[in-house]
Amino acid sequence: MKKLIGLLLVAFTATTAYAADDCAAKATEKKLAGAAKNSFMKKCTRDAGASPENAACAATAKEKKLAGAAKNSFMKKCSADAAAK
């Protein structure tokens, strides 16, 4: 059991590290700094660690060209529906 937990921790850390590196590269590409960079990094890292259901919901939201409150509402409902299945 300890080995399994250790392996999961290593896998999560590696995924998070990769996501952080990828997000940092994107932030540099966009020439972000200060508060804008911090905000972007938080969102990017959170999105990179999203579940497959959230990725499908995000793709659908993008297809529907949703933004702001409409996107947040759609994502919340879509994720809840996916979790219920």
C-alpha positions as CSV (number, residue, x, y, z in Angstrom):
1,M,0.0,0.0,0.0
2,K,2.9,2.4,0.8
3,K,4.5,1.7,-2.6
4,L,1.2,2.4,-4.3
5,I,0.8,5.7,-2.5
6,G,4.5,6.6,-3.3
7,L,4.0,5.8,-7.0
8,L,0.8,7.9,-7.2
9,L,2.6,10.8,-5.4
10,V,5.5,10.6,-7.9
11,A,3.2,10.5,-10.9
12,F,1.2,13.5,-9.6
13,T,4.4,15.4,-8.9
14,A,5.7,14.7,-12.3
15,T,2.5,15.7,-14.0
16,T,2.3,18.9,-12.0
17,A,5.9,19.7,-12.7
18,Y,5.4,19.2,-16.4
19,A,2.2,21.3,-16.3
20,A,4.1,24.1,-14.5
21,D,6.9,24.0,-17.1
22,D,4.4,24.1,-19.9
23,C,2.5,27.0,-18.3
24,A,5.7,28.9,-17.6
25,A,6.6,28.6,-21.3
26,K,3.2,29.8,-22.3
27,A,3.4,32.8,-19.9
28,T,6.8,33.7,-21.3
29,E,5.5,33.4,-24.8
30,K,2.7,35.8,-23.9
31,K,5.2,38.1,-22.2
32,L,3.2,38.1,-18.9
33,A,4.7,39.5,-15.7
34,G,3.6,40.2,-12.1
35,A,0.0,39.7,-11.1
36,A,-1.1,38.8,-14.7
37,K,1.5,36.0,-14.8
38,N,0.5,34.7,-11.3
39,S,-3.1,34.6,-12.3
40,F,-2.3,32.9,-15.6
41,M,-0.1,30.3,-13.9
42,K,-2.7,29.4,-11.4
43,K,-5.4,28.9,-14.0
44,C,-3.1,27.1,-16.5
45,T,-1.8,24.7,-13.8
46,R,-5.3,24.0,-12.6
47,D,-6.6,23.4,-16.1
48,A,-3.6,21.2,-16.9
49,G,-4.5,18.9,-14.0
50,A,-8.2,18.8,-15.0
51,S,-9.9,15.4,-15.3
52,P,-10.9,14.0,-18.8
53,E,-14.5,15.0,-18.1
54,N,-13.5,18.6,-17.6
55,A,-11.4,18.5,-20.8
56,A,-14.5,17.3,-22.7
57,C,-16.6,20.0,-21.1
58,A,-14.0,22.6,-21.9
59,A,-13.9,21.5,-25.5
60,T,-17.7,21.8,-25.8
61,A,-17.7,25.2,-24.1
62,K,-15.1,26.3,-26.7
63,E,-17.1,25.0,-29.6
64,K,-20.1,26.9,-28.2
65,K,-17.9,30.0,-27.9
66,L,-18.9,30.5,-24.2
67,A,-17.1,32.9,-22.0
68,G,-17.3,34.5,-18.6
69,A,-20.3,33.6,-16.4
70,A,-22.0,31.5,-19.1
71,K,-18.8,29.4,-19.5
72,N,-18.5,29.0,-15.7
73,S,-22.1,27.9,-15.4
74,F,-21.8,25.5,-18.3
75,M,-18.6,24.0,-16.9
76,K,-20.1,23.5,-13.5
77,K,-23.2,21.8,-14.9
78,C,-21.3,19.7,-17.4
79,S,-18.8,18.5,-14.7
80,A,-21.6,17.6,-12.3
81,D,-23.4,15.7,-15.1
82,A,-20.2,13.8,-16.0
83,A,-19.6,12.9,-12.3
84,A,-23.1,11.6,-11.9
85,K,-22.6,9.2,-14.8
